[in-house]
Amino acid sequence: MRWQQLSLSKEFSIGERVKFEIRWDCNNVTKEPQFAGPNSTYNITDRSNFGTFSGTRGSFSDVGTARMHHVVVGRFQF
């Protein structure tokens, strides 16, 4: 399974002791689907389905979707 991640951040000084950081995180940057495990049911009369991939893993928020997930975070440091 391949899962790409990308993160960019920038830190700003506000006075002498305070800093503000903003960060953008992105998962599955190339939007590749993560396939579910292969079919493991073996049928002696119809062997064509054994070992085939029939879907992807997960729902919208899981690893398996072919969508990017973005998160933007801001934080103050004292």
N, C-alpha and C positions, 0 to 999 in steps of 0.2 A: 504494500500500500504506500502510495506517495501522497504526502500532504505538505504543500508549500505554505510558508508563512512570510509575511512582510511587516515590518514595523518601522515607522518614522517618528522621531521626536525632536522637540525644540525646547530649550530652556531659556527663560527670560529672567533677568535680575530686576527686582523691584526694591530699590534701596540697598542697604548694606547686608541685611540679614534675611530678606525674604526673596524667594524664587518662585516662579510659576513655570510649570512644565506642562506641555500639551503633547499627547502621543496618539498616533493613529496606528491601529493594528488591523491587519487583514489576513484572513485565513483562506486557503484554497484559491490563490491568486490566479492560477491558470484555468480554473473552473473545470477540473477533470473529475468525472464521476468515479466513485470508489465502489467497485462491484461487490456484490454479496458473494458468499461462498458458493461453490459450484453445486449443482444438483447431485445428491449422493444416493438417490433411490435407484436401485438397479432392477430393471424389469427384463426378464429373459426373452420375452416375446418382442419387446420394442426397446432396443439398446441405444436408440438415437439421442435420447435425452440425458443419458448418464454423463456427468462431468461438464455439462453446459452451464453457462451463467445466465440467470433469468431475471436479474434485477440489480438494483443498487442498494447500498446500506443506508439505513436511517431515514429520518424525516428532514424537515427544513433546518432544524437546529443541530443535526447530527453530522458526523464526519462524512457520511456517504453522499451527500447531495452535490450536485454540480453547480453550486452557487457560491459566490464570495460572501464572507461574513466580515462586516466592518465594525470596529469599536473605536470610539474617540473618547479619550480620557484626559481630564485636566486636573492638576493638583497644585496646591500651594505648599511650599516647604518653609518652615520658620526656623 
